[in-house]
Amino acid sequence: MNYWTLLFASLILYLIPSFSLIAKTTKITTRHNYFLLSIGLITHIALIYISLFNHGINLNFSNALLVISWITILFFWFMNRKRSYEGLEYLTLLPAIIILIFHPFIHPTNYVSDYSSIKALLHIVIAILGYSLLAFGAIFSIFILLIQNNIHLTRKSTEIFKSKISLLAMEKILFQIYWIGFIFLTITLISGIFFSEEVLGIPLEISHKVIFSILSWLIYGSLLLARFEAGWRGKKAIIFSLIAFIFLFMSYLGSKFVVEVIIGG
C-alpha cells in the first residue's frame, strides 16, 4: 500500500475507537475498539516504514512525532484493554490523530539522514525508544495528575479522567516506564557524547541539544534516585518528571520544529 492509503486507513482505524470511547457508546464493544486499534497499529507502523526509509533514514520532525505517537498508542492499547484508565484516550489517541492529519503538511523530503553503519542505526533506535517511552511517561504523568485533581473536585459528575487502578499502583507503573526510558536515554547520551565520531561519524559539538539532554538526564536521574531513597511520589514527583521531559523535548523535537517548520517553512 502507498503512503496515502496507509495514512487514511490509520486515521479511520483510530477515529472510530476514539469516537466510541469518548462518546461512551455501547454500539461498538470494547473488543471491537481494540481490534480496530490493533489493525490501526499495523497500518501506522507501515506508514512509519514508508516515511522513514523512503530514501535513507528520514528523521525529520514529523516522522519523529509519527514514531512517538505509534509507541504511545501501543502503550494505550496494552494498558487499557480492560478500560482501566478512562479518559486516557484524550491524551493518546486524539494527539495521534492530529499528528497523522498534519503529517503530510510538515514532511520535508529534503531532510534525510543517511546512516549506514550498524552502530549508528542501533544508536538511533535506542534514542527513539527512550524518547518515546519518556514521552508516554509524561502523558501518563499528566493523566495521574488530572485524577489527583479530580479527587478534590466537589462536582464529580463532570469527571472525564477516571481509573480503576489506585494512584499508588499507577505511580508504580509510571516509574517502571521512567526507569526503562532513563536506561535508554543513558545509553543514547553515552554513545552520542563519548563515542560520537565512532558511532555517528561526526565529532561531538557542545550545543543546546547536548546541554538540554544532559539537564533532562540529571533531573530524571535525581527523580529516580529520590524515589528509590526517599520514596518520592505524588504531585512533586510528577512535576519533576514533566520538567525533565520539557528539557528533553527542547533538546530534540523543539530544535527540529524551529529549524524545519518555523525557519524552513
N, C-alpha and C positions, 0 to 999 in steps of 0.2 A: 504493500500500500504506500501511497505517496504522502507527502507532508500534510496536505490539506485534509485528506481523508482521515488520517490519524488524529489531526487536531480536532476536527468536528466530532469524530467518534468519542474522543476523550471528553470533550465538553458535554455531550449528550449523556454519556455514561456517568458523569459526575453531577450533572444538573438534576436528573431525576431523583437520585437518592437525597440530594441536598434539599429539594423541594419537599420530599416526603418526610425527612427528619425535622425540618424547620416547621412545616405545616402540621406535623404530627398526625398525618393522615393514616388511616388503617387500611386503605385500599391497596397499598403496597407494603408487604410484610417486611420484617427485618431481614429475613432470608433473601428476599428479592433485592433489597437495597444492597446487601453485601455481596451478592452475586454480581450485580451491576458494577459495584466498586472494584471487584476482582478483575472483571474484563477491562474496566477503565484503567486500572494499574498496568495491564498488559499493553494496551494501546498507547498509554502515556509513556512507558519506557521505550516502546518502539519509536515514538516521536522523538524522544531524547536521543536515541541512537542516530536517527537521521540528521538531527540538528547538530549534534556534537561531532560526528565523524564523517560529515559530508566531504570535507577537504582537510585532512589532518585532524586536529583536535580544536574545536571552536569553543573556547572557554570565555565567551563574552557574557555581559551582564544578564541578558535574557535567558541564556542557556543555564547559567548558574542558578537562577530562580527556578527554572524548569526542573532541574535536578532536586533542589531543596523541596519544592512542592511535592514531587513524587515521593520522596522519603517521608515527608510529613503525612501524606495520605496513607502511606504504608503503615506507619505507626498508628494512625487513627483507625485503620481497618483492623489491625491486630489487637489493639487495646479495647476497642469499643464494640466488639461483636455482640456483646450482651447488653448493649445500651447502658453501660455503667457510667458513662460521662455524658450527660445530656447537655447540649449546647456547645460541645467541643467542635461540632461541625462548623460553627460560625468562625472559628479561629483556624480551621484547617481546609475544609472543602471550599468555602467561599473565596479565600485568598488564592487557592489553586486555580479556581475557575477564572478569576480576574487575571492571573498570570498567563493562563492559556489564551484568553481573549486578546491580550495586548502583546503576546509573544511575536506575532508576525510584524508588528509595527516598531519593535525595538530589537531587531535581529540583524545587525550589520554583518554583511557577508565578508567584509574585508578584515575582520578582526579574528585572525586564525593563528593559533599557536601550534606549531608542528614539532612536538616532542616525540622522538622515535625510540629512545632508549627505555629499557625495562625499568630502570631506576626512576626515571622521570615520570613514567606512567604510574608507577607504584606511589610515588610522592603525590601525584595529582589525585589518585583515587582515595588515598588516606585523608588528604586535605578536604576533599569534598564530603566524605563520610563524616569526618569530625565536625565540619561546619554545619552539615545538615542535622546531625544529632543535637548539637548545641542550639540550633535554630528551633528544633522541636521542643527541646528543653525550655527555651524561652517562651514558646507558645503555651506549653503545659504549666509553666510558672504563672503566666497571666491567668490561665483558667483557674488554678488553685487560688490565686489572689481574688478573683471575682467571686468564687464560692465563699471565701473567708468574709468578704464584704457582705454577701447575701445573708450570712448568719446574723448580722446586726441590723438587717432591714426590718422595719415594722410591718411592711406590706409584702407578705410572702407570695401573694398572687401574681406579682409582677416578675417573679424569678424566671430567668432564662437558663442560667447555668446551675446544674444540679449534679450530684454524684451519689451513686450507691456505695462508693468506696469512702472510707474515712479519710480525713485530712492527713493523719499520720501515715496511712498506707500510701496515699498519693505522693506525699513527700518522699517516702522511701523509694518509690518508683522513679520519681524525679531525680533523686541523687544518684541512682543507678545509671540513669541516662547521662547525667553530668560526668560521672566517673569514666564511662566509656568514651564520651566525647572529649574529655580532657586528655585521656591517653592518646587518642588520635591527634589532637592538637599538639601535644608534646612531641610526638614523632614527626609531625609536619614541621614544627619550628626547628627541631634539631637537624633534620635533613636539609631544610631550607637555609638555615643560618650558618651552620658549621660545614655543610657539605654542598653548598650552592653550586659551585663550579663543577664538582664531580657529578652531582645529580642532574642539575638543570643546564649545565654547560655555560653558565654565566656567573661572573664574580658577584659577591654579595655587595649590595648597596644599602647603606643605612637610610631608610626612607620612612615616611609616615606609616606605610604598611607594616614595616617591621616593628616600629615603635608601638603602634596600636595593638599589634598581635601579641607583643610581649606584655603590655599592660593588661590585656584581656587574660593571658595565661596566668599572670600573677594574681589577678582578682579571683579567677576560678580556683587556682591552687589554694589561695588563702581561705576561700569559702569552704572547700572540701576539707581542708585541714581543721578549720573551726568546727565543721560538722563532726569530724572524727574525734577531735579532742574535747570539745565543749558541748557537743550536741546541738549546734545551731539549727534552728528551724523557724518556721513561721514567716511573717512578713519581712523581717530583717534579712533573712537568708535569701528570700525571693528577690528583693530589691537589689541585693549584691549581685545575684546571678544575672539580672537584667542589665545592670551597669556593665558587667563583663561582656555580655553579648553585644551591647551597643558599641564597645570598643572593637570587638571582633567584626561587627558589621562595617564599621568605618574603615577597618584595615583592608577589606577586600571588596565587598559589594558597594560600599559607599564611594570608593575611588573609581570603580568601574562605571558606576552610574554617572558620576560627574564627567568622566572622560568620554564615554560612549554615547550617553543620552543628552546631557546638557551641552557640553562642548562640541561633541561630534554631530549633534542634531542641528 
